[in-house]
Structures are given as structure tokens and as C-alpha cells.
Amino acid sequence: MPAHRDEEEDKPCRACSDFKTWTKLQNKSKITTPSKPLPKQAKECPLDKDELGRSTWGFLHSMAAYFPDKPTKVESDNMTKFFNIFAQFYPCEPCALDFQEDIKKHPPKTKSKDELAKWLCERHNIVNVKLDKPVFDCSKVHERWRDGWLDGSCD
């Protein structure tokens, strides 16, 4: 899908830059590095269910946050196809089956970035409830996954 730029063209893209580059683009003060090196894990291991879930939700929410405000019919249809295919191949079989059932009842809403982000947040909250985790305020999806918190803590 071609890169789309919306009304926020002058803001650097967080998802397209590492933190150091993004900070430079923001014209912020010099980044300080920790005085002690971070501990290194002996080996990288396959993701467990929780790590896979966190990474997947992060990816999906970021994808929704950067979806066009006004997608073409092809973009909208492709995003719907993506979620249906994704649900078939998710590595955790019980999670995949659960998501397949959920999106049958609540098909992807892909007519705009806001609609998709809200739909995905609602799907995530369904999972959060099942896992006895806190429910996320879906009115804050763009703060969390695209723009950063209003208090400036992500700048």
C-alpha cells in the first residue's frame, strides 16, 4: 500500500523512525544514554503467548493508527481481507479461533482510520475482559498508538 500522509504532514512519523531519530526530528534536546549498559539476555527465545499477544496488539493498533483517514475502496477491502487472513494464521490456535468468531460477529470497520482504530480497540477490550485485564478507553487510541499522550510524556 502506498504511504499516505494526512493533515499531520509536518509531524515526524514515530512508526517510521527509531526513537533517537524521531527525537532529533522533533528538535528536542540531546538524548542521554544510561550510565550503565542494559543487561543482555543470553539468547533470544521464541515468544510465549503473552509476549506474542503484546507484540501483535502493538502492531495491529499501530497499523490502524496509520490507516488513511479516507481510504480508497481497495485499501478498505484489503484491510478487511488482512484481518480475516490474520485470524486464520495467528500462531496461538485458541486465540485465532476466538478472534475468528469475534470478527464474524463484528466484521472489521475500515471506512476510516478512526472507525478502524475504534473497532480494533473494542476487539482488544473483548480479549482484555476475557483475560481479566483492564479495559482501555477507546477514545484515547490515537494518543496511545500514534500521537503520544497529551501530557507530553512520549515527546
C-alpha positions in Angstrom: 0.0 0.0 0.0 1.5 3.4 -0.8 2.4 5.7 2.0 -0.3 8.2 2.9 0.2 11.5 4.5 -2.7 13.3 6.1 -3.3 16.6 7.7 -0.4 15.9 10.2 2.3 16.1 7.4 4.7 18.2 9.4 4.8 15.7 12.3 7.6 13.1 12.2 6.4 9.6 11.9 7.0 7.6 15.1 6.4 4.3 13.4 8.9 5.1 10.7 11.8 6.2 12.9 13.8 4.8 15.8 13.5 6.8 19.0 16.8 8.6 18.6 16.0 9.7 15.0 12.4 10.6 15.9 13.7 12.8 18.8 16.1 14.6 16.5 13.2 15.2 14.1 11.2 16.7 16.9 14.1 19.2 17.6 14.3 18.1 21.2 17.2 18.3 23.5 20.1 15.8 23.3 19.3 12.3 24.2 21.1 11.0 27.2 22.2 7.4 27.4 22.1 5.3 30.5 25.3 5.3 32.5 25.2 1.5 32.9 24.7 -0.8 29.9 21.5 -2.6 29.9 21.7 -6.3 30.9 22.0 -8.6 27.9 19.8 -11.8 27.7 21.8 -14.9 27.0 19.7 -15.9 24.0 16.7 -14.7 22.2 13.9 -17.2 22.6 10.6 -17.8 20.8 7.8 -15.6 22.0 5.5 -17.0 24.6 1.7 -16.4 24.4 1.8 -13.2 26.4 4.8 -11.7 24.5 3.2 -12.7 21.2 -0.1 -11.1 22.2 1.5 -7.8 23.4 3.6 -7.6 20.2 0.7 -8.4 18.0 -1.7 -5.9 19.6 1.0 -3.2 19.3 1.4 -4.0 15.6 -2.3 -4.1 14.9 -3.0 -0.9 16.8 -0.1 0.9 15.1 -1.4 -0.3 11.7 -4.9 1.0 12.5 -3.4 4.4 13.7 -1.7 4.9 10.4 -4.5 3.8 8.2 -5.8 6.6 5.9 -8.4 9.0 7.2 -10.3 8.4 3.9 -9.1 5.1 2.4 -9.9 4.1 -1.1 -12.3 1.2 -1.6 -9.2 -1.1 -2.4 -7.5 0.0 0.8 -10.6 -0.6 2.8 -11.2 -4.0 1.2 -7.6 -5.0 1.7 -7.7 -4.2 5.4 -10.8 -6.3 5.8 -9.1 -9.1 4.0 -6.0 -8.7 6.1 -7.9 -9.2 9.4 -9.7 -12.2 8.0 -6.5 -13.8 6.8 -4.6 -12.8 10.0 -7.3 -14.6 12.1 -6.7 -17.8 10.2 -2.9 -17.8 10.7 -2.4 -16.4 14.2 0.1 -18.8 15.9 -2.0 -19.4 19.1 -4.8 -21.7 17.8 -7.3 -21.0 20.6 -6.7 -17.2 20.2 -7.1 -17.5 16.5 -10.3 -19.4 16.7 -11.6 -16.9 19.3 -10.7 -14.0 17.0 -12.3 -15.6 14.0 -15.6 -16.0 15.9 -15.4 -12.4 17.2 -14.9 -10.9 13.7 -17.7 -13.0 12.3 -20.0 -11.2 14.8 -18.2 -7.9 14.4 -16.6 -7.6 10.9 -13.8 -5.1 10.5 -14.8 -1.5 10.1 -12.5 0.0 7.5 -14.1 3.2 6.2 -11.7 5.5 8.1 -8.8 5.5 10.4 -11.0 6.5 13.4 -13.5 3.7 12.6 -10.8 1.0 12.3 -9.0 2.2 15.4 -12.2 2.1 17.5 -13.2 -1.3 16.1 -9.8 -2.8 16.9 -9.8 -1.3 20.4 -13.2 -2.9 21.0 -11.9 -6.2 19.8 -8.9 -5.8 22.1 -11.1 -4.9 25.1 -13.2 -8.1 24.5 -9.9 -10.1 24.9 -8.9 -7.9 28.0 -12.2 -8.8 29.7 -11.7 -12.5 29.0 -8.2 -12.3 30.5 -9.4 -10.2 33.5 -7.2 -7.3 32.3 -8.2 -3.6 32.5 -10.4 -2.3 29.7 -8.8 0.5 27.6 -10.6 3.9 27.0 -11.0 3.7 23.2 -11.3 7.5 23.0 -7.6 7.5 23.6 -6.4 5.1 20.8 -4.6 7.8 18.8 -2.8 9.2 21.8 -1.6 5.7 22.7 -0.8 4.4 19.2 0.1 7.4 17.1 0.3 10.9 18.6 1.6 10.2 22.1 0.0 11.2 25.4 -1.4 14.7 25.8 0.9 15.2 28.9 3.9 15.1 26.6 5.4 12.0 28.2 6.1 10.5 24.8 8.0 13.5 23.4 
